[in-house]
């Protein structure tokens, strides 16, 4: 039982010491928090395509989102679906997305999906498997070509 009291006393000591240290730092005016610098993003890198380790290429989706403005593929009518959840589309609305998807050139399909993401338009659940399968096939074909 005595060791339990000793353990609690040690914990209490460290809590009090940390509180006093914070209080003294604030009185000195040292209230700025340390920030870790963001790692630099090399947008000029043209060393090739994706590594193939991810379902969606990081290079195509993350870095390009900072480098390119939102791109439209003659699909401005889809903007009315902004901020709608992906499971809230009926079949007719999903067909609108399907029509645009199949009218976009194969090499532009990943850019079209990224465009939807940047415009905060969720792809309907009815299309997700179909679109993912086609985009993966295109990427696999591109990697082996």
Residue, then its C-alpha position, 0 to 999 in steps of 0.5 A: x500500500x505504501x508503494x501505491x502512495x509513493x507512485x501517486x505522489x510521484x505522478x502528482x509531483x510531475x503534474x504540479x511541476x509541469x503546471x508550474x513550468x507552463x505558468x512561468x512560460x506564459x508569464x514570460x510571454x512565451x506562448x508560441x507553439x512550436x510548429x513543424x515545417x511542412x515538407x516541400x512539395x516538388x511540383x516540377x518532378x517529371x520522373x514518371x508515373x505512379x509507384x503502383x502501391x496505392x489504389x489512387x495515385x498520390x502524384x495524380x491526386x494530391x500534388x496535382x490538386x495544389x498545382x492545377x485549377x479545377x478543370x471542367x469536362x463540359x459537365x457543369x450540370x453536375x455542379x448541382x450535386x455539390x455536397x450531396x452524399x454518394x448514397x443519395x443518388x437515384x438511378x437517373x442521376x447516376x446515369x447522368x454521371x455515367x454519360x459524362x464518364x463514358x464521354x470523357x477520353x480514357x486518358x482524361x478519366x482520372x482527371x475527371x474524377x479528381x475534378x469532381x473531388x475538387x468541386x466537392x461532388x461525390x461520385x454515386x455509389x452505383x458507379x464507384x465499382x465500375x469507375x474504379x475498375x476502368x481506371x485501374x485497367x487504364x493505369x495497368x495498361x499505361x504501366x505495361x505500355 
